[in-house]
């Protein structure tokens, strides 16, 4: 498995995600959005793998501060402009990705990896 966790250390779901993989002895790379924004290619890959519709964190401060509830927007463009709009954590495993805390998806990846 080649796990990459994208989020911030302050986000509770991101910390739970790290604990999930650490408790199972699975190594991962952590990308802290507070220190490094994602490239356009990375955001596009996440959108393709996990879907554009659930990329934006509608509960984030950035979302409400910008009044996005009443706007039409392209999630990829908005995330490139403000990385804190990305719903956390994003977990990438090769060409696959999940957005938000999704233990069931991660368990299925572990099972698939064990079966192969």
C-alpha positions, 0 to 999 in steps of 0.5 A: 500500500502506498498511503498518502494522507492530506489534511491539517494536524488541527482537523479531528478527522485527519488525526483519527485517520492517522490513528487508523493507519498507525494502529494497523501498522501501515506506513503513510506519508502526511501532507499538511495543507497548512504548510503546502498547498496541492498542485493543480495536478494533485487536485485534479487527480483527487477529483477524478478518483473521488469525485468533484461533488464532495471535495468542498468542506461546506462546514469550513470557516473559509466556505462560510466566510466567502459566502459560497453557499449561494454561489456556483463554483468549480470545486477544483478552482476554489480549492486551488485558490484556498486549500482549506476548502478541501474536505479532510482528510483526503486519503490516496492509495495509488490511483484511488482516493477517499475524501472525509473519514471513511473507515470502510473504504480504507478497510476494503483497500487493506483487504484487497492488498492482503488478498493480492 
